[in-house]
Amino acid sequence: MLRIDRCVCVNVSFEEMLETSRAERLDQDGLEGRFGCCRGCGLCAPYVRRMLRTGETCFGEILRDGDEPAPA
């Protein structure tokens, strides 16, 4: 079973990012600045967007940018 639960470039879990986002009221840009996520290979960006939108922190599917577009 596929388990995607972190940004591998900076080795930070989505759970930690979500907790920090809620505590510090950070959006994706804020999380990028705080952790450096979404700036390496960029593959975590759609997961971070979905995490912020839904609260999910563990994913069993591969997401691409078009699957979770940036909020308007």
N, C-alpha and C positions, 0 to 999 in steps of 0.2 A: 504494500500500500504506500502510495506517495504521501509524504508529510513535509510540507513547506511551512516553516514556523519562524523564519528569521531572514535577515539580510546577511547573506554569506560574506559579502565584501567587508563588512565591519563587525560581523558576528554579534549582532544584537537581535534579540527575539522581538517578534511583533507584539508579544504580550508586554514586554518592558516598554516598547514604544507607545503602546496604547495607554498604559498606566501613566507614563510621562506626559503624553498628549493631554490626557484628562486633568492631571494635576496642575500642569503649567499652561493649559489652554493653548496648545500648539496645533497648528495645521500642518500640512505636508511640508511646506517651506520651513516652518519652525523645527520640525523633526529632522529635516535635512541638515539644518544648521547645527542642531544639538548633537546628532549622532553621526552625520556624514552619510546616511543611507541615501539611496537613489542617485548617488553621484559617481559610483564606481562603474559597474557594468550596467546599472539601471534596471536590471530585471526585477528588482523588488518594488519598483514604483507602482505598478498596478495593484500589488498586494497591500501596500501601504494605503493607497486610496480606498481600496475595499475595506481594509481594517478600520479606517477612520469613518467610513460610511455605515458599516454594519456592526462593528465591534468584534468581528471574527479575528482570531489570532493564529489559527492553524488551518491550512488549506490542503485539500486533496486533489487539486487540479492545477494545471499550468495556466496561468493568466498571462495575457499579452496586453499591451497598452490599449488596444481597441476594446478589450473586454471590460475595462474599468476606466473610462475616460476621466479626465480632470473635471472637477466641478465647475459649473458655469459661474 
